[in-house]
Amino acid sequence: DDQGHEIASYASTEIPAQIASKLHYQDKSPTPNEMTKIITETFRNVDANAPFIGGGCTAMTVIKIGSTLYLANTGDSTQFIAIYHPPSTLVEKKSSHNKRYIHNMTRP
């Protein structure tokens, strides 16, 4: 019986707590290299101290500091962040078969 959910529960509590603790003692925003070190050390520490119960988990972390976004993962999965910027205007398109359904698609 795979007990990965118990390790996942442990990791989902420990990873944010350990990262928050390390960031709490920073006098200023960490550099990208410092942040990489903090995340890497945290993942390794949580892995080393996780209860061995015959399962595993994937860890994913997203951290935003100022305008910088850090994404980190370990295990057999990954994450992606997509940012959508809507166009400032919509171009009205009409065709003969749908002209009656489109009133006004433009906006300032």
C-alpha positions in Angstrom: 0.0 0.0 0.0 1.5 3.3 -1.1 1.5 5.9 1.7 2.6 8.8 -0.4 -0.2 11.0 0.9 1.4 11.0 4.3 4.7 12.1 3.0 2.9 14.7 0.8 1.2 16.0 3.9 4.5 16.2 5.8 6.2 18.0 2.9 3.3 20.5 2.3 3.7 21.6 5.9 7.4 21.5 6.3 8.5 23.1 3.0 6.6 26.4 3.4 7.5 26.6 7.2 11.2 26.1 6.5 11.4 28.5 3.7 9.4 31.1 5.7 11.8 30.6 8.6 14.9 31.1 6.4 13.4 34.2 4.8 12.4 35.7 8.2 16.1 36.1 9.1 17.0 37.9 5.8 17.8 41.6 6.3 16.8 42.3 2.6 15.2 40.5 -0.3 17.3 37.5 -1.2 19.2 37.5 -4.5 18.2 34.8 -7.0 21.3 32.8 -6.0 20.4 33.0 -2.3 16.8 32.0 -3.1 18.0 29.0 -5.1 20.1 27.9 -2.1 17.2 28.4 0.3 14.8 26.3 -1.8 17.4 23.6 -2.6 18.5 23.2 1.1 14.8 23.1 2.2 13.9 20.4 -0.4 16.9 18.3 0.7 16.2 18.8 4.4 12.6 17.8 4.0 13.5 14.8 1.9 16.1 13.7 4.5 13.8 14.0 7.4 10.5 12.7 5.8 9.1 9.7 7.5 9.9 6.6 5.5 6.7 4.8 5.1 7.1 3.3 1.6 5.9 6.2 -0.5 7.1 9.4 -2.0 5.8 12.7 -3.3 6.4 15.5 -5.8 7.1 18.9 -4.3 6.3 22.1 -6.1 6.9 25.6 -4.8 5.9 29.0 -6.2 7.3 32.0 -4.3 6.8 35.7 -5.3 9.1 38.2 -3.8 8.6 41.7 -5.2 8.3 41.3 -8.9 10.3 38.1 -9.0 8.6 34.7 -9.2 10.5 31.5 -8.2 9.3 28.1 -9.3 10.9 25.0 -8.0 9.9 21.3 -8.2 11.3 17.9 -7.3 9.9 14.5 -8.1 8.3 13.3 -11.3 6.1 16.4 -12.1 6.6 20.0 -12.9 4.6 23.2 -13.0 4.1 26.0 -15.4 2.9 29.5 -14.9 1.0 31.2 -17.7 0.3 34.9 -17.7 -2.4 36.2 -20.0 -2.3 39.8 -21.1 -5.6 40.6 -22.9 -5.3 42.8 -26.0 -6.1 46.4 -25.5 -8.7 46.2 -28.3 -10.7 43.5 -29.9 -11.1 43.4 -33.6 -14.6 43.0 -34.9 -15.0 40.1 -37.3 -18.2 39.5 -39.1 -19.2 36.9 -41.6 -22.4 36.6 -43.5 -23.7 33.7 -41.5 -23.1 35.2 -38.0 -23.6 38.9 -38.7 -26.9 38.9 -36.9 -25.3 37.6 -33.7 -22.4 40.1 -33.5 -23.5 43.6 -32.4 -20.3 45.2 -31.3 -17.1 43.4 -30.2 -14.9 46.5 -30.1 -13.9 48.2 -26.9 -11.7 51.2 -26.1 
